[in-house]
């Protein structure tokens, strides 16, 4: 359900007031939920790449009816490794742009 123009203006005014009163909280709220850390994403990428390669190796070594399933799972895990690794290596613009002044209490 979309907001009306008046509701959007009221929400924007509330956001401006919040940013003026407590810039640290406003910056945290703008960022949204925290994502996985870079090191955790890199570890996940490495682990999924290893498991994907092992599944593809099973496809080559063992002759069974599950070859198609293990091959598909291996390819999906390798794709997940590529996407996760690429997202871990790119710079997070949201984290770099938000500059929060120190708390002056």
PDB file as gemmi writes it, atoms N, CA and C in Angstrom:
CRYST1    1.000    1.000    1.000  90.00  90.00  90.00 P 1                      
ATOM      1  N   UNK A   1       0.847  -1.172   0.000  1.00  0.00           N  
ATOM      2  CA  UNK A   1       0.000   0.000   0.000  1.00  0.00           C  
ATOM      3  C   UNK A   1       0.897   1.242   0.000  1.00  0.00           C  
ATOM      4  N   UNK A   2       0.714   2.080  -0.985  1.00  0.00           N  
ATOM      5  CA  UNK A   2       1.559   3.257  -1.140  1.00  0.00           C  
ATOM      6  C   UNK A   2       1.101   4.373  -0.204  1.00  0.00           C  
ATOM      7  N   UNK A   3       2.068   5.216   0.173  1.00  0.00           N  
ATOM      8  CA  UNK A   3       1.750   6.351   1.033  1.00  0.00           C  
ATOM      9  C   UNK A   3       1.268   7.516   0.177  1.00  0.00           C  
ATOM     10  N   UNK A   4       0.390   8.309   0.756  1.00  0.00           N  
ATOM     11  CA  UNK A   4      -0.058   9.505   0.048  1.00  0.00           C  
ATOM     12  C   UNK A   4       1.059  10.550   0.108  1.00  0.00           C  
ATOM     13  N   UNK A   5       0.917  11.595  -0.673  1.00  0.00           N  
ATOM     14  CA  UNK A   5       1.948  12.637  -0.710  1.00  0.00           C  
ATOM     15  C   UNK A   5       2.085  13.314   0.654  1.00  0.00           C  
ATOM     16  N   UNK A   6       0.961  13.537   1.316  1.00  0.00           N  
ATOM     17  CA  UNK A   6       0.985  14.153   2.643  1.00  0.00           C  
ATOM     18  C   UNK A   6       1.718  13.255   3.643  1.00  0.00           C  
ATOM     19  N   UNK A   7       1.439  11.953   3.586  1.00  0.00           N  
ATOM     20  CA  UNK A   7       2.096  11.016   4.498  1.00  0.00           C  
ATOM     21  C   UNK A   7       3.604  10.944   4.234  1.00  0.00           C  
ATOM     22  N   UNK A   8       3.994  10.998   2.971  1.00  0.00           N  
ATOM     23  CA  UNK A   8       5.415  11.000   2.634  1.00  0.00           C  
ATOM     24  C   UNK A   8       6.098  12.253   3.162  1.00  0.00           C  
ATOM     25  N   UNK A   9       5.411  13.412   3.055  1.00  0.00           N  
ATOM     26  CA  UNK A   9       5.979  14.657   3.573  1.00  0.00           C  
ATOM     27  C   UNK A   9       6.129  14.606   5.096  1.00  0.00           C  
ATOM     28  N   UNK A  10       5.125  14.062   5.779  1.00  0.00           N  
ATOM     29  CA  UNK A  10       5.186  13.948   7.234  1.00  0.00           C  
ATOM     30  C   UNK A  10       6.336  13.015   7.628  1.00  0.00           C  
ATOM     31  N   UNK A  11       6.471  11.903   6.933  1.00  0.00           N  
ATOM     32  CA  UNK A  11       7.549  10.959   7.219  1.00  0.00           C  
ATOM     33  C   UNK A  11       8.915  11.586   6.968  1.00  0.00           C  
ATOM     34  N   UNK A  12       9.049  12.342   5.896  1.00  0.00           N  
ATOM     35  CA  UNK A  12      10.313  13.011   5.599  1.00  0.00           C  
ATOM     36  C   UNK A  12      10.652  14.037   6.680  1.00  0.00           C  
ATOM     37  N   UNK A  13       9.648  14.743   7.177  1.00  0.00           N  
ATOM     38  CA  UNK A  13       9.870  15.729   8.248  1.00  0.00           C  
ATOM     39  C   UNK A  13      10.307  15.032   9.538  1.00  0.00           C  
ATOM     40  N   UNK A  14       9.696  13.906   9.858  1.00  0.00           N  
ATOM     41  CA  UNK A  14      10.089  13.142  11.042  1.00  0.00           C  
ATOM     42  C   UNK A  14      11.538  12.668  10.903  1.00  0.00           C  
ATOM     43  N   UNK A  15      11.914  12.199   9.711  1.00  0.00           N  
ATOM     44  CA  UNK A  15      13.284  11.755   9.479  1.00  0.00           C  
ATOM     45  C   UNK A  15      14.274  12.901   9.648  1.00  0.00           C  
ATOM     46  N   UNK A  16      13.926  14.092   9.143  1.00  0.00           N  
ATOM     47  CA  UNK A  16      14.813  15.249   9.292  1.00  0.00           C  
ATOM     48  C   UNK A  16      14.976  15.634  10.763  1.00  0.00           C  
ATOM     49  N   UNK A  17      13.868  15.609  11.516  1.00  0.00           N  
ATOM     50  CA  UNK A  17      13.947  15.932  12.942  1.00  0.00           C  
ATOM     51  C   UNK A  17      14.799  14.912  13.690  1.00  0.00           C  
ATOM     52  N   UNK A  18      14.626  13.655  13.368  1.00  0.00           N  
ATOM     53  CA  UNK A  18      15.407  12.608  14.016  1.00  0.00           C  
ATOM     54  C   UNK A  18      16.893  12.766  13.707  1.00  0.00           C  
ATOM     55  N   UNK A  19      17.208  13.075  12.451  1.00  0.00           N  
ATOM     56  CA  UNK A  19      18.610  13.260  12.067  1.00  0.00           C  
ATOM     57  C   UNK A  19      19.212  14.464  12.781  1.00  0.00           C  
ATOM     58  N   UNK A  20      18.413  15.498  13.006  1.00  0.00           N  
ATOM     59  CA  UNK A  20      18.920  16.686  13.709  1.00  0.00           C  
ATOM     60  C   UNK A  20      19.121  16.399  15.194  1.00  0.00           C  
ATOM     61  N   UNK A  21      18.213  15.633  15.804  1.00  0.00           N  
ATOM     62  CA  UNK A  21      18.292  15.360  17.244  1.00  0.00           C  
ATOM     63  C   UNK A  21      19.339  14.301  17.586  1.00  0.00           C  
ATOM     64  N   UNK A  22      19.383  13.234  16.809  1.00  0.00           N  
ATOM     65  CA  UNK A  22      20.294  12.129  17.118  1.00  0.00           C  
ATOM     66  C   UNK A  22      20.880  11.577  15.820  1.00  0.00           C  
ATOM     67  N   UNK A  23      21.949  12.206  15.319  1.00  0.00           N  
ATOM     68  CA  UNK A  23      22.507  11.793  14.032  1.00  0.00           C  
ATOM     69  C   UNK A  23      23.076  10.374  14.058  1.00  0.00           C  
ATOM     70  N   UNK A  24      23.585   9.940  15.202  1.00  0.00           N  
ATOM     71  CA  UNK A  24      24.154   8.591  15.296  1.00  0.00           C  
ATOM     72  C   UNK A  24      23.071   7.533  15.101  1.00  0.00           C  
ATOM     73  N   UNK A  25      21.931   7.693  15.784  1.00  0.00           N  
ATOM     74  CA  UNK A  25      20.830   6.745  15.632  1.00  0.00           C  
ATOM     75  C   UNK A  25      20.256   6.810  14.218  1.00  0.00           C  
ATOM     76  N   UNK A  26      20.152   8.011  13.660  1.00  0.00           N  
ATOM     77  CA  UNK A  26      19.614   8.157  12.304  1.00  0.00           C  
ATOM     78  C   UNK A  26      20.490   7.455  11.281  1.00  0.00           C  
ATOM     79  N   UNK A  27      21.813   7.536  11.471  1.00  0.00           N  
ATOM     80  CA  UNK A  27      22.726   6.858  10.542  1.00  0.00           C  
ATOM     81  C   UNK A  27      22.575   5.349  10.648  1.00  0.00           C  
ATOM     82  N   UNK A  28      22.429   4.846  11.882  1.00  0.00           N  
ATOM     83  CA  UNK A  28      22.229   3.405  12.060  1.00  0.00           C  
ATOM     84  C   UNK A  28      20.904   2.957  11.454  1.00  0.00           C  
ATOM     85  N   UNK A  29      19.868   3.758  11.595  1.00  0.00           N  
ATOM     86  CA  UNK A  29      18.556   3.405  11.047  1.00  0.00           C  
ATOM     87  C   UNK A  29      18.572   3.423   9.525  1.00  0.00           C  
ATOM     88  N   UNK A  30      19.333   4.332   8.926  1.00  0.00           N  
ATOM     89  CA  UNK A  30      19.420   4.399   7.463  1.00  0.00           C  
ATOM     90  C   UNK A  30      20.113   3.180   6.890  1.00  0.00           C  
ATOM     91  N   UNK A  31      21.103   2.652   7.619  1.00  0.00           N  
ATOM     92  CA  UNK A  31      21.842   1.496   7.130  1.00  0.00           C  
ATOM     93  C   UNK A  31      20.986   0.247   7.072  1.00  0.00           C  
ATOM     94  N   UNK A  32      20.002   0.126   7.920  1.00  0.00           N  
ATOM     95  CA  UNK A  32      19.147  -1.053   7.926  1.00  0.00           C  
ATOM     96  C   UNK A  32      19.796  -2.188   8.682  1.00  0.00           C  
ATOM     97  N   UNK A  33      19.281  -3.392   8.489  1.00  0.00           N  
ATOM     98  CA  UNK A  33      19.840  -4.524   9.222  1.00  0.00           C  
ATOM     99  C   UNK A  33      21.275  -4.794   8.795  1.00  0.00           C  
ATOM    100  N   UNK A  34      22.076  -5.207   9.738  1.00  0.00           N  
ATOM    101  CA  UNK A  34      23.485  -5.473   9.447  1.00  0.00           C  
ATOM    102  C   UNK A  34      23.610  -6.731   8.602  1.00  0.00           C  
ATOM    103  N   UNK A  35      24.468  -6.651   7.632  1.00  0.00           N  
ATOM    104  CA  UNK A  35      24.722  -7.817   6.797  1.00  0.00           C  
ATOM    105  C   UNK A  35      25.883  -8.614   7.384  1.00  0.00           C  
ATOM    106  N   UNK A  36      26.164  -9.723   6.780  1.00  0.00           N  
ATOM    107  CA  UNK A  36      27.281 -10.546   7.244  1.00  0.00           C  
ATOM    108  C   UNK A  36      28.596  -9.801   7.037  1.00  0.00           C  
ATOM    109  N   UNK A  37      29.523  -9.993   7.924  1.00  0.00           N  
ATOM    110  CA  UNK A  37      30.810  -9.326   7.795  1.00  0.00           C  
ATOM    111  C   UNK A  37      31.561  -9.857   6.570  1.00  0.00           C  
ATOM    112  N   UNK A  38      32.539  -9.102   6.150  1.00  0.00           N  
ATOM    113  CA  UNK A  38      33.308  -9.497   4.966  1.00  0.00           C  
ATOM    114  C   UNK A  38      34.017 -10.818   5.161  1.00  0.00           C  
ATOM    115  N   UNK A  39      34.634 -10.994   6.321  1.00  0.00           N  
ATOM    116  CA  UNK A  39      35.372 -12.235   6.539  1.00  0.00           C  
ATOM    117  C   UNK A  39      34.436 -13.433   6.562  1.00  0.00           C  
ATOM    118  N   UNK A  40      33.257 -13.254   7.133  1.00  0.00           N  
ATOM    119  CA  UNK A  40      32.297 -14.358   7.155  1.00  0.00           C  
ATOM    120  C   UNK A  40      31.811 -14.681   5.741  1.00  0.00           C  
ATOM    121  N   UNK A  41      31.600 -13.641   4.931  1.00  0.00           N  
ATOM    122  CA  UNK A  41      31.175 -13.882   3.551  1.00  0.00           C  
ATOM    123  C   UNK A  41      32.280 -14.565   2.747  1.00  0.00           C  
ATOM    124  N   UNK A  42      33.541 -14.176   2.990  1.00  0.00           N  
ATOM    125  CA  UNK A  42      34.649 -14.831   2.288  1.00  0.00           C  
ATOM    126  C   UNK A  42      34.785 -16.283   2.712  1.00  0.00           C  
ATOM    127  N   UNK A  43      34.641 -16.540   4.002  1.00  0.00           N  
ATOM    128  CA  UNK A  43      34.700 -17.926   4.474  1.00  0.00           C  
ATOM    129  C   UNK A  43      33.572 -18.758   3.883  1.00  0.00           C  
ATOM    130  N   UNK A  44      32.378 -18.171   3.823  1.00  0.00           N  
ATOM    131  CA  UNK A  44      31.241 -18.872   3.221  1.00  0.00           C  
ATOM    132  C   UNK A  44      31.499 -19.157   1.749  1.00  0.00           C  
ATOM    133  N   UNK A  45      32.093 -18.211   1.044  1.00  0.00           N  
ATOM    134  CA  UNK A  45      32.407 -18.397  -0.371  1.00  0.00           C  
ATOM    135  C   UNK A  45      33.430 -19.512  -0.559  1.00  0.00           C  
ATOM    136  N   UNK A  46      34.460 -19.519   0.268  1.00  0.00           N  
ATOM    137  CA  UNK A  46      35.491 -20.557   0.149  1.00  0.00           C  
ATOM    138  C   UNK A  46      34.919 -21.930   0.475  1.00  0.00           C  
ATOM    139  N   UNK A  47      34.119 -21.999   1.535  1.00  0.00           N  
ATOM    140  CA  UNK A  47      33.525 -23.275   1.923  1.00  0.00           C  
ATOM    141  C   UNK A  47      32.576 -23.804   0.843  1.00  0.00           C  
ATOM    142  N   UNK A  48      31.739 -22.932   0.296  1.00  0.00           N  
ATOM    143  CA  UNK A  48      30.806 -23.397  -0.731  1.00  0.00           C  
ATOM    144  C   UNK A  48      31.549 -23.777  -2.019  1.00  0.00           C  
ATOM    145  N   UNK A  49      32.659 -23.118  -2.319  1.00  0.00           N  
ATOM    146  CA  UNK A  49      33.453 -23.500  -3.492  1.00  0.00           C  
ATOM    147  C   UNK A  49      34.069 -24.877  -3.294  1.00  0.00           C  
ATOM    148  N   UNK A  50      34.579 -25.134  -2.102  1.00  0.00           N  
ATOM    149  CA  UNK A  50      35.180 -26.443  -1.829  1.00  0.00           C  
ATOM    150  C   UNK A  50      34.138 -27.549  -1.927  1.00  0.00           C  
ATOM    151  N   UNK A  51      32.980 -27.328  -1.303  1.00  0.00           N  
ATOM    152  CA  UNK A  51      31.921 -28.347  -1.349  1.00  0.00           C  
ATOM    153  C   UNK A  51      31.414 -28.525  -2.778  1.00  0.00           C  
ATOM    154  N   UNK A  52      31.298 -27.432  -3.525  1.00  0.00           N  
ATOM    155  CA  UNK A  52      30.864 -27.530  -4.913  1.00  0.00           C  
ATOM    156  C   UNK A  52      31.817 -28.323  -5.769  1.00  0.00           C  
ATOM    157  N   UNK A  53      33.114 -28.093  -5.587  1.00  0.00           N  
ATOM    158  CA  UNK A  53      34.107 -28.848  -6.345  1.00  0.00           C  
ATOM    159  C   UNK A  53      34.058 -30.327  -5.953  1.00  0.00           C  
ATOM    160  N   UNK A  54      33.891 -30.611  -4.659  1.00  0.00           N  
ATOM    161  CA  UNK A  54      33.791 -32.002  -4.221  1.00  0.00           C  
ATOM    162  C   UNK A  54      32.571 -32.703  -4.828  1.00  0.00           C  
ATOM    163  N   UNK A  55      31.460 -31.995  -4.899  1.00  0.00           N  
ATOM    164  CA  UNK A  55      30.270 -32.590  -5.515  1.00  0.00           C  
ATOM    165  C   UNK A  55      30.488 -32.853  -7.000  1.00  0.00           C  
ATOM    166  N   UNK A  56      31.156 -31.940  -7.675  1.00  0.00           N  
ATOM    167  CA  UNK A  56      31.456 -32.167  -9.088  1.00  0.00           C  
ATOM    168  C   UNK A  56      32.452 -33.303  -9.268  1.00  0.00           C  
ATOM    169  N   UNK A  57      33.375 -33.458  -8.320  1.00  0.00           N  
ATOM    170  CA  UNK A  57      34.316 -34.577  -8.382  1.00  0.00           C  
ATOM    171  C   UNK A  57      33.589 -35.895  -8.184  1.00  0.00           C  
ATOM    172  N   UNK A  58      32.577 -35.892  -7.312  1.00  0.00           N  
ATOM    173  CA  UNK A  58      31.767 -37.103  -7.125  1.00  0.00           C  
ATOM    174  C   UNK A  58      31.068 -37.477  -8.426  1.00  0.00           C  
ATOM    175  N   UNK A  59      30.684 -36.486  -9.175  1.00  0.00           N  
ATOM    176  CA  UNK A  59      30.035 -36.719 -10.464  1.00  0.00           C  
ATOM    177  C   UNK A  59      30.977 -37.462 -11.404  1.00  0.00           C  
ATOM    178  N   UNK A  60      32.253 -37.114 -11.361  1.00  0.00           N  
ATOM    179  CA  UNK A  60      33.228 -37.734 -12.258  1.00  0.00           C  
ATOM    180  C   UNK A  60      33.686 -39.102 -11.767  1.00  0.00           C  
ATOM    181  N   UNK A  61      33.725 -39.297 -10.449  1.00  0.00           N  
ATOM    182  CA  UNK A  61      34.285 -40.530  -9.896  1.00  0.00           C  
ATOM    183  C   UNK A  61      33.257 -41.654  -9.802  1.00  0.00           C  
ATOM    184  N   UNK A  62      32.118 -41.332  -9.221  1.00  0.00           N  
ATOM    185  CA  UNK A  62      31.128 -42.378  -8.954  1.00  0.00           C  
ATOM    186  C   UNK A  62      30.050 -42.409 -10.024  1.00  0.00           C  
ATOM    187  N   UNK A  63      29.668 -43.612 -10.419  1.00  0.00           N  
ATOM    188  CA  UNK A  63      28.585 -43.770 -11.383  1.00  0.00           C  
ATOM    189  C   UNK A  63      27.327 -44.142 -10.601  1.00  0.00           C  
ATOM    190  N   UNK A  64      26.404 -43.207 -10.541  1.00  0.00           N  
ATOM    191  CA  UNK A  64      25.155 -43.470  -9.829  1.00  0.00           C  
ATOM    192  C   UNK A  64      24.041 -42.628 -10.442  1.00  0.00           C  
ATOM    193  N   UNK A  65      22.807 -42.958 -10.106  1.00  0.00           N  
ATOM    194  CA  UNK A  65      21.701 -42.142 -10.627  1.00  0.00           C  
ATOM    195  C   UNK A  65      21.668 -40.739 -10.027  1.00  0.00           C  
ATOM    196  N   UNK A  66      22.440 -40.506  -8.955  1.00  0.00           N  
ATOM    197  CA  UNK A  66      22.433 -39.202  -8.315  1.00  0.00           C  
ATOM    198  C   UNK A  66      23.448 -38.239  -8.940  1.00  0.00           C  
ATOM    199  N   UNK A  67      24.067 -38.640 -10.033  1.00  0.00           N  
ATOM    200  CA  UNK A  67      25.058 -37.784 -10.669  1.00  0.00           C  
ATOM    201  C   UNK A  67      24.476 -36.441 -11.093  1.00  0.00           C  
ATOM    202  N   UNK A  68      23.291 -36.460 -11.643  1.00  0.00           N  
ATOM    203  CA  UNK A  68      22.670 -35.221 -12.100  1.00  0.00           C  
ATOM    204  C   UNK A  68      22.383 -34.306 -10.918  1.00  0.00           C  
ATOM    205  N   UNK A  69      21.914 -34.886  -9.831  1.00  0.00           N  
ATOM    206  CA  UNK A  69      21.595 -34.085  -8.641  1.00  0.00           C  
ATOM    207  C   UNK A  69      22.871 -33.507  -8.031  1.00  0.00           C  
ATOM    208  N   UNK A  70      23.903 -34.345  -7.872  1.00  0.00           N  
ATOM    209  CA  UNK A  70      25.143 -33.846  -7.271  1.00  0.00           C  
ATOM    210  C   UNK A  70      25.824 -32.831  -8.194  1.00  0.00           C  
ATOM    211  N   UNK A  71      25.744 -33.034  -9.489  1.00  0.00           N  
ATOM    212  CA  UNK A  71      26.320 -32.065 -10.420  1.00  0.00           C  
ATOM    213  C   UNK A  71      25.595 -30.728 -10.368  1.00  0.00           C  
ATOM    214  N   UNK A  72      24.271 -30.776 -10.312  1.00  0.00           N  
ATOM    215  CA  UNK A  72      23.494 -29.534 -10.207  1.00  0.00           C  
ATOM    216  C   UNK A  72      23.752 -28.815  -8.893  1.00  0.00           C  
ATOM    217  N   UNK A  73      23.831 -29.585  -7.795  1.00  0.00           N  
ATOM    218  CA  UNK A  73      24.117 -28.981  -6.498  1.00  0.00           C  
ATOM    219  C   UNK A  73      25.525 -28.384  -6.484  1.00  0.00           C  
ATOM    220  N   UNK A  74      26.470 -29.081  -7.100  1.00  0.00           N  
ATOM    221  CA  UNK A  74      27.836 -28.552  -7.165  1.00  0.00           C  
ATOM    222  C   UNK A  74      27.911 -27.256  -7.952  1.00  0.00           C  
ATOM    223  N   UNK A  75      27.207 -27.201  -9.063  1.00  0.00           N  
ATOM    224  CA  UNK A  75      27.204 -25.970  -9.866  1.00  0.00           C  
ATOM    225  C   UNK A  75      26.539 -24.820  -9.113  1.00  0.00           C  
ATOM    226  N   UNK A  76      25.446 -25.116  -8.402  1.00  0.00           N  
ATOM    227  CA  UNK A  76      24.782 -24.068  -7.622  1.00  0.00           C  
ATOM    228  C   UNK A  76      25.678 -23.566  -6.499  1.00  0.00           C  
ATOM    229  N   UNK A  77      26.394 -24.469  -5.857  1.00  0.00           N  
ATOM    230  CA  UNK A  77      27.301 -24.040  -4.795  1.00  0.00           C  
ATOM    231  C   UNK A  77      28.459 -23.215  -5.349  1.00  0.00           C  
ATOM    232  N   UNK A  78      28.948 -23.558  -6.521  1.00  0.00           N  
ATOM    233  CA  UNK A  78      30.006 -22.751  -7.131  1.00  0.00           C  
ATOM    234  C   UNK A  78      29.488 -21.365  -7.517  1.00  0.00           C  
ATOM    235  N   UNK A  79      28.255 -21.299  -8.006  1.00  0.00           N  
ATOM    236  CA  UNK A  79      27.653 -20.000  -8.308  1.00  0.00           C  
ATOM    237  C   UNK A  79      27.477 -19.180  -7.032  1.00  0.00           C  
ATOM    238  N   UNK A  80      27.026 -19.827  -5.963  1.00  0.00           N  
ATOM    239  CA  UNK A  80      26.899 -19.145  -4.680  1.00  0.00           C  
ATOM    240  C   UNK A  80      28.257 -18.640  -4.202  1.00  0.00           C  
ATOM    241  N   UNK A  81      29.298 -19.433  -4.392  1.00  0.00           N  
ATOM    242  CA  UNK A  81      30.643 -19.019  -3.986  1.00  0.00           C  
ATOM    243  C   UNK A  81      31.098 -17.790  -4.764  1.00  0.00           C  
ATOM    244  N   UNK A  82      30.819 -17.756  -6.046  1.00  0.00           N  
ATOM    245  CA  UNK A  82      31.223 -16.616  -6.867  1.00  0.00           C  
ATOM    246  C   UNK A  82      30.490 -15.347  -6.440  1.00  0.00           C  
ATOM    247  N   UNK A  83      29.182 -15.455  -6.256  1.00  0.00           N  
ATOM    248  CA  UNK A  83      28.388 -14.283  -5.876  1.00  0.00           C  
ATOM    249  C   UNK A  83      28.771 -13.799  -4.481  1.00  0.00           C  
ATOM    250  N   UNK A  84      28.897 -14.724  -3.542  1.00  0.00           N  
ATOM    251  CA  UNK A  84      29.248 -14.344  -2.174  1.00  0.00           C  
ATOM    252  C   UNK A  84      30.649 -13.758  -2.108  1.00  0.00           C  
ATOM    253  N   UNK A  85      31.591 -14.364  -2.801  1.00  0.00           N  
ATOM    254  CA  UNK A  85      32.956 -13.837  -2.814  1.00  0.00           C  
ATOM    255  C   UNK A  85      33.035 -12.467  -3.460  1.00  0.00           C  
ATOM    256  N   UNK A  86      32.302 -12.267  -4.530  1.00  0.00           N  
ATOM    257  CA  UNK A  86      32.304 -10.960  -5.187  1.00  0.00           C  
ATOM    258  C   UNK A  86      31.684  -9.894  -4.298  1.00  0.00           C  
ATOM    259  N   UNK A  87      30.617 -10.253  -3.581  1.00  0.00           N  
ATOM    260  CA  UNK A  87      29.991  -9.270  -2.694  1.00  0.00           C  
ATOM    261  C   UNK A  87      30.889  -8.956  -1.510  1.00  0.00           C  
ATOM    262  N   UNK A  88      31.701  -9.916  -1.080  1.00  0.00           N  
ATOM    263  CA  UNK A  88      32.616  -9.669   0.036  1.00  0.00           C  
ATOM    264  C   UNK A  88      33.795  -8.803  -0.390  1.00  0.00           C  
ATOM    265  N   UNK A  89      34.182  -8.886  -1.641  1.00  0.00           N  
ATOM    266  CA  UNK A  89      35.341  -8.134  -2.102  1.00  0.00           C  
ATOM    267  C   UNK A  89      35.010  -6.722  -2.569  1.00  0.00           C  
ATOM    268  N   UNK A  90      33.742  -6.460  -2.869  1.00  0.00           N  
ATOM    269  CA  UNK A  90      33.374  -5.112  -3.289  1.00  0.00           C  
ATOM    270  C   UNK A  90      33.225  -4.225  -2.073  1.00  0.00           C  
ATOM    271  N   UNK A  91      33.436  -2.961  -2.264  1.00  0.00           N  
ATOM    272  CA  UNK A  91      33.332  -2.000  -1.172  1.00  0.00           C  
ATOM    273  C   UNK A  91      31.875  -1.730  -0.864  1.00  0.00           C  
ATOM    274  N   UNK A  92      31.525  -1.716   0.412  1.00  0.00           N  
ATOM    275  CA  UNK A  92      30.169  -1.389   0.819  1.00  0.00           C  
ATOM    276  C   UNK A  92      30.035   0.128   0.851  1.00  0.00           C  
ATOM    277  N   UNK A  93      29.294   0.686  -0.119  1.00  0.00           N  
ATOM    278  CA  UNK A  93      29.170   2.135  -0.206  1.00  0.00           C  
ATOM    279  C   UNK A  93      28.439   2.714   0.994  1.00  0.00           C  
ATOM    280  N   UNK A  94      27.446   1.984   1.520  1.00  0.00           N  
ATOM    281  CA  UNK A  94      26.685   2.494   2.650  1.00  0.00           C  
ATOM    282  C   UNK A  94      27.582   2.686   3.870  1.00  0.00           C  
ATOM    283  N   UNK A  95      28.480   1.752   4.098  1.00  0.00           N  
ATOM    284  CA  UNK A  95      29.357   1.846   5.256  1.00  0.00           C  
ATOM    285  C   UNK A  95      30.383   2.948   5.068  1.00  0.00           C  
ATOM    286  N   UNK A  96      30.790   3.221   3.836  1.00  0.00           N  
ATOM    287  CA  UNK A  96      31.822   4.214   3.590  1.00  0.00           C  
ATOM    288  C   UNK A  96      31.268   5.637   3.605  1.00  0.00           C  
ATOM    289  N   UNK A  97      30.028   5.853   3.197  1.00  0.00           N  
ATOM    290  CA  UNK A  97      29.494   7.196   3.050  1.00  0.00           C  
ATOM    291  C   UNK A  97      28.973   7.782   4.348  1.00  0.00           C  
ATOM    292  N   UNK A  98      28.486   6.962   5.247  1.00  0.00           N  
ATOM    293  CA  UNK A  98      27.880   7.471   6.460  1.00  0.00           C  
ATOM    294  C   UNK A  98      28.977   7.910   7.411  1.00  0.00           C  
ATOM    295  N   UNK A  99      29.011   9.206   7.685  1.00  0.00           N  
ATOM    296  CA  UNK A  99      29.970   9.712   8.653  1.00  0.00           C  
ATOM    297  C   UNK A  99      29.183  10.228   9.845  1.00  0.00           C  
ATOM    298  N   UNK A 100      29.419   9.627  10.975  1.00  0.00           N  
ATOM    299  CA  UNK A 100      28.678   9.969  12.175  1.00  0.00           C  
ATOM    300  C   UNK A 100      29.609  10.732  13.109  1.00  0.00           C  
ATOM    301  N   UNK A 101      29.190  11.912  13.535  1.00  0.00           N  
ATOM    302  CA  UNK A 101      30.049  12.671  14.466  1.00  0.00           C  
ATOM    303  C   UNK A 101      30.124  11.934  15.797  1.00  0.00           C  
ATOM    304  N   UNK A 102      31.213  12.150  16.542  1.00  0.00           N  
ATOM    305  CA  UNK A 102      31.322  11.478  17.832  1.00  0.00           C  
ATOM    306  C   UNK A 102      30.243  11.962  18.786  1.00  0.00           C  
ATOM    307  N   UNK A 103      29.890  11.107  19.688  1.00  0.00           N  
ATOM    308  CA  UNK A 103      28.856  11.433  20.669  1.00  0.00           C  
ATOM    309  C   UNK A 103      29.396  12.483  21.617  1.00  0.00           C  
ATOM    310  N   UNK A 104      28.676  13.596  21.769  1.00  0.00           N  
ATOM    311  CA  UNK A 104      29.158  14.725  22.572  1.00  0.00           C  
ATOM    312  C   UNK A 104      28.442  14.795  23.917  1.00  0.00           C  
ATOM    313  N   UNK A 105      28.297  13.680  24.585  1.00  0.00           N  
ATOM    314  CA  UNK A 105      27.645  13.714  25.897  1.00  0.00           C  
ATOM    315  C   UNK A 105      28.638  13.940  26.980  1.00  0.00           C  
TER     316      UNK A 105                                                      
END                                                                             
